[in-house]
């Protein structure tokens, strides 16, 4: 898949309590036509980060296969 010209980057300061809100916000943006999202959340522990990644990947799939990328965490990719 070719990298879209516009992608949203997650804010990078999300903690466990903010994950649901982030997923809702990203899902709404994808439904509105955002072509892709890059996950970068260094504050989350690996388990929480992986759960968030799965939820965002699913949101991208639901949005017609939007591009999904990750920043860092190669060991979880």
N, C-alpha and C positions, 0 to 999 in steps of 0.2 A: 504494500500500500504506500502510496506517495504521501509525504508529509503535507498536511494542509497549510495554506498560507496563514491561517489564523488558528491558534490554539490558546486555551486558557491554562494558566498555571495555578495549581492550588496554592493557597496563601503561605504555606510553610510554617505556620504557627498554630496549627490545629492540635488540640489535645483530645483525649478520649471523649470528653463531654461534648465536643463540637463535631464529632464525626457524622452524626445523623443530619445535622444542619448542613454540613458541607455536601453530603450526598444529595439532599433535596435541592440545594442551589445548583449544583452541577447538572442534575437531571433536568431542571427547568431550563437551563441554558442550552443543553443538548436538544431538548424538545423544541426550543425556539430557533434551532438551526446551527448552533455552534458545531464546527466540524471536528473538534478534537480537544483533548485535555491531557495535561502533563501532571502527574502526581509527584509531589515533592513535600513530604511531611517528616522532617527529621526528629520532631519531638515525640512521635509515636513509637512505642515499642514494636518489635517485629510482628508479634501476633496481631495487634491492633492495626498496624500498617497493612498487613496482608489481608485482613478482613475488609479494610477500606478499599484496597486495590481490587478485590473481587467485586465489591459492590459498584465501584466506578466502571469496571470493565463491563459488567452487566448493563449498567445504564447506557454505555456506549453502544452495546449490541442492540438494546431496545430502540435506541435512536437511529437505527438503520446502519450500524457498523461504523460509527464515528471512530476516529483515530484515538488510540490510548497509548500514552507513553509513561515511562517511569524515570525518575531521576534518583540516582543512587540506589542502594539496596540490591546490587547485582546478585547477591546470594539468595534473594527471594524472587528474582525475576524468573 
